[in-house]
């Protein structure tokens, strides 16, 4: 019975310490800001920006006019 009580006490201490570390982490994020969120929001806002006209950097988007290409008719072949 004594071993079981020691086990419960140790489990309780571990649980309280994890809760304390979580609270400290949240408190730190409130005071100093969360650097992970800052970099993620910066990266996501950068993706939403319109591309600037920079001649030294080629555009990543492929531009194909509607006149290019052709429709190819196909039929399925069953073996």
Buried (B, 14 or more C-beta within 10 A) or exposed (E): EEEEEEEEEEEEEEEEEEEEEEEEEEEEEEEEEBEEEEEEEEEEEEEEEEEEEEEEEEEEEEEEEEEEEEEEEEEEEEE
